[in-house]
């Protein structure tokens, strides 16, 4: 049996949902800076303040993931505060990028959001061996694009008192 393609599934769903007057619209691309600005302006900071007496245990957690395909690319990131408050961001880019570039975009977007929230201590987790290797200094950037991402990362990293990066297996990168 042949696998049904996207257009046949789309037609099937439009017929099924037609009687309910449901309209499907494509989501517009959200520029990451607009999202960061929105969060910075509309987040209650008093409920997220970190206790300054906490040391290494006072880390916020950032988990990043990204994927690329023919129709575009999209990173996802989850930022978790000390008390378990979670921010989840699925993003969609309208430009083509490699999986490694999307992983970088996720890491940089997550750190930008954390910086806007005035997070001081953060631990980032990614399954990208290249990104974690470059961030930790284990690898050296050979491509121009990776050098640019690394430079952007370095400028963001200085905003945090404590920064750790962990390589997690792809299966555990929920």
Secondary structure, DSSP 4 states (H G I P E B T S, - for coil): -PPPPHHHHHHHHHHHHHTTT----PPPPPPHHHHHHHHHHH--STTSPPPTT--GGG-EEEEEEEEEETTEEEEEEEEE-TT--EEEEE--BSS---HHHHHHHHHHHHHHHHHHTT--EEEEEE--HHHHHHHHTSS---SHHHHHHHHHHHHHHTT-SEEEEEE--GGG--
